[in-house]
Amino acid sequence: MADVLTARATAADTRFWAVDKVILTYFAFSVAMLLGWWSRIPYAPALLAANLAGGALIVFQAKRPNPTSWIFRNWYPLPFVASCYKEMALFIPAVRATDADGALAGLDYRIWGANPTVWLERWHHPAFTEFLQAVYTLFVPAVLYVAWLLWRQRKYQDFQYYAFLIALGFLVSYLGYLAVPARGPRFLLKDLQHFPLQGLWLFRGMQHMLDTLESAHYDCFPSGHTELTILAWWGSRMVSGRLFRVYFAYTPCIIFATVYLRYHYTVDLLGGIVTAACLILASPGLYKNLSQGA
């Protein structure tokens, strides 16, 4: 890692950072999608304007340093990547005529000889469900907590690399959703489940909040919760060995929760694990190369 993080980007740096290049490339991809399926994508004019404005803002902050540039350039990937998630929810139904739920569920059944979400009903207990829903709901805070700690410790080099890794992880998962659109077993296999999940006090509220934020998105393959939690666990070692151990315990819990709570097929988890492993291996070299040049 030391050879990758050779020089910290500063407030006066007018080069595009690695994360800038990744997000600008993604914006260019979104613009091409909008132009190619203009009549089929809802709110296409507004989305085109938003993508162009977002790209222009990145270019302005990079090339015209000002008092807001340092905070903006370090933290803007958070709202920008979130907006890309909501945008992809509009792209997929317009671009893809079919979904992959049947194929993913079929793979699961051939691997296990059963539908995992149905089989796991035998482990159901309200307290266990409450715990796993809390673990699942803490996904985004868990990913961001590592970034916040790096920022608080003034480890700006590590922070910028982590921001790049997480932004890249999210955007790659969105491309996966487009390539393999699926809504998940809680929709496809609903009629096979023998009873709805039951928690204790906060389960329904957490579930409803996530449903409101994520809507009926085709966001199963690869499992972003699996992929990004693994990346956060890997990145947490830059904070401390203690936090690395905490995330090592948290990661298998959230991976299991994705299936127990009926959000994912198990093949989604495999996709998330493979994607995370590929990014962990490829990102140092990619970051180093993208950090060079204008």
C-alpha positions as semicolon CSV with decimal commas, in nm:
position;residue;x (nm);y (nm);z (nm)
1;M;0,000;0,000;0,000
2;A;0,286;0,239;0,074
3;D;0,395;0,250;-0,289
4;V;0,040;0,337;-0,393
5;L;-0,011;0,620;-0,146
6;T;0,301;0,808;-0,238
7;A;0,167;1,163;-0,245
8;R;-0,142;1,300;-0,082
9;A;-0,366;1,511;-0,300
10;T;-0,390;1,860;-0,155
11;A;-0,644;2,142;-0,165
12;A;-0,438;2,323;-0,431
13;D;-0,402;2,015;-0,652
14;T;-0,564;2,082;-0,992
15;R;-0,516;1,731;-1,125
16;F;-0,809;1,496;-1,149
17;W;-0,790;1,246;-0,866
18;A;-0,842;0,874;-0,930
19;V;-1,194;0,887;-0,787
20;D;-1,276;1,184;-1,014
21;K;-1,179;0,984;-1,322
22;V;-1,389;0,686;-1,215
23;I;-1,700;0,893;-1,145
24;L;-1,661;1,107;-1,459
25;T;-1,632;0,787;-1,664
26;Y;-1,949;0,658;-1,501
27;F;-2,128;0,986;-1,580
28;A;-2,022;0,951;-1,945
29;F;-2,167;0,599;-1,942
30;S;-2,493;0,732;-1,794
31;V;-2,516;1,004;-2,058
32;A;-2,467;0,742;-2,332
33;M;-2,743;0,532;-2,173
34;L;-2,978;0,830;-2,164
35;L;-2,914;0,923;-2,525
36;G;-2,948;0,564;-2,640
37;W;-3,280;0,499;-2,462
38;W;-3,407;0,857;-2,445
39;S;-3,773;0,781;-2,509
40;R;-3,786;0,488;-2,266
41;I;-3,608;0,624;-1,958
42;P;-3,832;0,828;-1,727
43;Y;-3,724;1,187;-1,658
44;A;-3,451;1,160;-1,924
45;P;-3,407;1,538;-1,970
46;A;-3,372;1,597;-1,595
47;L;-3,132;1,304;-1,557
48;L;-2,919;1,426;-1,848
49;A;-2,901;1,771;-1,693
50;A;-2,809;1,625;-1,355
51;N;-2,530;1,411;-1,499
52;L;-2,386;1,700;-1,698
53;A;-2,412;1,934;-1,397
54;G;-2,249;1,678;-1,169
55;G;-1,962;1,629;-1,410
56;A;-1,919;2,004;-1,456
57;L;-1,908;2,052;-1,078
58;I;-1,629;1,797;-1,043
59;V;-1,431;1,965;-1,321
60;F;-1,484;2,311;-1,169
61;Q;-1,377;2,205;-0,820
62;A;-1,070;2,028;-0,957
63;K;-0,953;2,298;-1,195
64;R;-1,059;2,606;-0,996
65;P;-0,955;2,545;-0,633
66;N;-1,157;2,749;-0,386
67;P;-1,238;2,739;-0,012
68;T;-1,494;2,461;-0,066
69;S;-1,276;2,239;-0,286
70;W;-1,098;2,038;-0,015
71;I;-1,413;1,920;0,160
72;F;-1,602;1,875;-0,166
73;R;-1,336;1,673;-0,343
74;N;-1,289;1,437;-0,051
75;W;-1,656;1,381;0,034
76;Y;-1,857;1,434;-0,285
77;P;-1,843;1,065;-0,389
78;L;-2,097;0,988;-0,114
79;P;-2,394;1,186;-0,253
80;F;-2,289;1,130;-0,613
81;V;-2,272;0,751;-0,580
82;A;-2,606;0,752;-0,397
83;S;-2,765;0,948;-0,683
84;C;-2,622;0,695;-0,931
85;Y;-2,799;0,418;-0,738
86;K;-3,135;0,592;-0,768
87;E;-3,068;0,663;-1,136
88;M;-2,990;0,299;-1,211
89;A;-3,330;0,206;-1,066
90;L;-3,480;0,401;-1,357
91;F;-3,238;0,272;-1,619
92;I;-3,281;-0,101;-1,563
93;P;-3,658;-0,140;-1,622
94;A;-3,630;0,080;-1,931
95;V;-3,330;-0,098;-2,083
96;R;-3,380;-0,461;-1,980
97;A;-3,694;-0,642;-2,097
98;T;-3,653;-0,943;-1,866
99;D;-3,509;-1,014;-1,523
100;A;-3,273;-1,284;-1,398
101;D;-3,460;-1,385;-1,082
102;G;-3,569;-1,721;-1,219
103;A;-3,217;-1,809;-1,331
104;L;-3,059;-1,706;-1,000
105;A;-3,319;-1,894;-0,796
106;G;-3,267;-2,198;-1,020
107;L;-2,892;-2,190;-0,958
108;D;-2,953;-2,171;-0,585
109;Y;-3,185;-2,470;-0,598
110;R;-2,941;-2,678;-0,800
111;I;-2,658;-2,597;-0,558
112;W;-2,848;-2,659;-0,233
113;G;-3,134;-2,886;-0,338
114;A;-3,370;-2,632;-0,180
115;N;-3,451;-2,263;-0,182
116;P;-3,220;-2,122;0,089
117;T;-3,464;-1,854;0,209
118;V;-3,734;-2,117;0,255
119;W;-3,499;-2,368;0,417
120;L;-3,380;-2,105;0,667
121;E;-3,733;-2,070;0,805
122;R;-3,641;-2,345;1,052
123;W;-3,396;-2,103;1,213
124;H;-3,653;-1,828;1,248
125;H;-3,680;-1,655;1,584
126;P;-3,804;-1,297;1,641
127;A;-3,495;-1,195;1,842
128;F;-3,262;-1,341;1,580
129;T;-3,456;-1,167;1,304
130;E;-3,439;-0,836;1,492
131;F;-3,063;-0,872;1,534
132;L;-2,998;-0,957;1,170
133;Q;-3,223;-0,676;1,045
134;A;-3,025;-0,432;1,260
135;V;-2,700;-0,571;1,118
136;Y;-2,834;-0,536;0,764
137;T;-2,965;-0,183;0,825
138;L;-2,626;-0,069;0,956
139;F;-2,464;-0,144;0,619
140;V;-2,418;0,214;0,498
141;P;-2,313;0,351;0,841
142;A;-2,061;0,066;0,870
143;V;-1,906;0,153;0,534
144;L;-1,897;0,525;0,612
145;Y;-1,765;0,479;0,966
146;V;-1,428;0,366;0,833
147;A;-1,408;0,680;0,617
148;W;-1,502;0,903;0,910
149;L;-1,237;0,748;1,136
150;L;-0,968;0,788;0,870
151;W;-1,070;1,151;0,826
152;R;-1,075;1,215;1,201
153;Q;-0,727;1,063;1,232
154;R;-0,611;1,290;0,950
155;K;-0,498;0,992;0,746
156;Y;-0,587;1,173;0,427
157;Q;-0,390;0,946;0,195
158;D;-0,564;0,642;0,334
159;F;-0,899;0,823;0,329
160;Q;-0,865;0,911;-0,039
161;Y;-0,772;0,556;-0,133
162;Y;-1,063;0,418;0,071
163;A;-1,304;0,666;-0,093
164;F;-1,179;0,551;-0,433
165;L;-1,218;0,183;-0,342
166;I;-1,570;0,225;-0,204
167;A;-1,689;0,447;-0,490
168;L;-1,550;0,200;-0,742
169;G;-1,716;-0,086;-0,554
170;F;-2,056;0,079;-0,561
171;L;-2,036;0,173;-0,929
172;V;-1,919;-0,174;-1,035
173;S;-2,212;-0,326;-0,846
174;Y;-2,452;-0,095;-1,033
175;L;-2,317;-0,224;-1,362
176;G;-2,378;-0,574;-1,231
177;Y;-2,740;-0,485;-1,159
178;L;-2,776;-0,371;-1,519
179;A;-2,613;-0,686;-1,657
180;V;-2,805;-0,926;-1,428
181;P;-3,126;-0,750;-1,319
182;A;-3,296;-0,921;-1,025
183;R;-3,522;-0,809;-0,740
184;G;-3,460;-1,095;-0,501
185;P;-3,625;-1,397;-0,339
186;R;-3,858;-1,192;-0,119
187;F;-4,047;-1,110;-0,439
188;L;-3,999;-1,421;-0,655
189;L;-4,035;-1,679;-0,377
190;K;-4,291;-1,497;-0,164
191;D;-4,560;-1,760;-0,227
192;L;-4,324;-2,041;-0,125
193;Q;-4,247;-1,893;0,215
194;H;-4,465;-2,039;0,490
195;F;-4,481;-1,724;0,703
196;P;-4,356;-1,364;0,700
197;L;-4,051;-1,274;0,903
198;Q;-4,127;-1,145;1,250
199;G;-3,902;-0,934;1,470
200;L;-3,945;-0,767;1,807
201;W;-3,966;-0,389;1,836
202;L;-3,782;-0,220;1,548
203;F;-3,788;-0,484;1,275
204;R;-4,085;-0,347;1,079
205;G;-3,959;0,009;1,102
206;M;-3,613;-0,081;0,975
207;Q;-3,758;-0,294;0,696
208;H;-3,998;-0,019;0,589
209;M;-3,723;0,243;0,594
210;L;-3,502;0,033;0,366
211;D;-3,792;-0,044;0,134
212;T;-3,862;0,330;0,106
213;L;-3,499;0,418;0,037
214;E;-3,429;0,134;-0,206
215;S;-3,778;0,104;-0,361
216;A;-3,830;-0,196;-0,591
217;H;-3,481;-0,183;-0,735
218;Y;-3,319;-0,459;-0,941
219;D;-3,019;-0,463;-0,709
220;C;-2,942;-0,824;-0,622
221;F;-2,649;-0,940;-0,834
222;P;-2,382;-0,901;-0,722
223;S;-2,474;-0,850;-0,357
224;G;-2,359;-0,496;-0,284
225;H;-2,399;-0,558;0,089
226;T;-2,155;-0,847;0,064
227;E;-1,911;-0,672;-0,169
228;L;-1,899;-0,336;0,008
229;T;-1,886;-0,482;0,358
230;I;-1,585;-0,691;0,256
231;L;-1,422;-0,378;0,112
232;A;-1,498;-0,188;0,435
233;W;-1,353;-0,475;0,639
234;W;-1,040;-0,469;0,421
235;G;-1,016;-0,092;0,448
236;S;-1,067;-0,093;0,826
237;R;-0,714;-0,225;0,875
238;M;-0,593;0,126;0,783
239;V;-0,766;0,251;1,098
240;S;-0,655;-0,009;1,352
241;G;-0,613;-0,379;1,408
242;R;-0,895;-0,370;1,663
243;L;-1,143;-0,225;1,414
244;F;-1,027;-0,479;1,157
245;R;-1,124;-0,757;1,401
246;V;-1,462;-0,596;1,470
247;Y;-1,540;-0,579;1,099
248;F;-1,416;-0,935;1,059
249;A;-1,696;-1,037;1,297
250;Y;-1,955;-0,805;1,140
251;T;-1,896;-0,915;0,781
252;P;-2,018;-1,278;0,803
253;C;-2,321;-1,160;1,002
254;I;-2,437;-0,924;0,728
255;I;-2,362;-1,181;0,456
256;F;-2,581;-1,435;0,635
257;A;-2,848;-1,170;0,698
258;T;-2,888;-1,101;0,327
259;V;-3,023;-1,453;0,273
260;Y;-3,200;-1,505;0,605
261;L;-3,394;-1,180;0,553
262;R;-3,481;-1,291;0,198
263;Y;-3,306;-1,006;0,020
264;H;-3,059;-1,219;-0,178
265;Y;-2,997;-1,551;-0,344
266;T;-2,677;-1,724;-0,234
267;V;-2,529;-1,687;-0,583
268;D;-2,557;-1,311;-0,529
269;L;-2,324;-1,351;-0,232
270;L;-2,074;-1,541;-0,443
271;G;-2,089;-1,262;-0,700
272;G;-2,027;-1,004;-0,426
273;I;-1,735;-1,199;-0,279
274;V;-1,568;-1,246;-0,618
275;T;-1,621;-0,880;-0,710
276;A;-1,475;-0,762;-0,379
277;A;-1,174;-0,993;-0,416
278;C;-1,108;-0,868;-0,770
279;L;-1,128;-0,504;-0,658
280;I;-0,900;-0,562;-0,360
281;L;-0,640;-0,715;-0,591
282;A;-0,678;-0,471;-0,881
283;S;-0,741;-0,141;-0,703
284;P;-0,385;-0,060;-0,586
285;G;-0,249;-0,072;-0,941
286;L;-0,555;0,101;-1,085
287;Y;-0,540;0,374;-0,821
288;K;-0,172;0,433;-0,888
289;N;-0,224;0,459;-1,263
290;L;-0,531;0,681;-1,238
291;S;-0,355;0,913;-0,990
292;Q;-0,103;1,004;-1,259
293;G;-0,156;1,260;-1,532
294;A;-0,388;1,557;-1,554
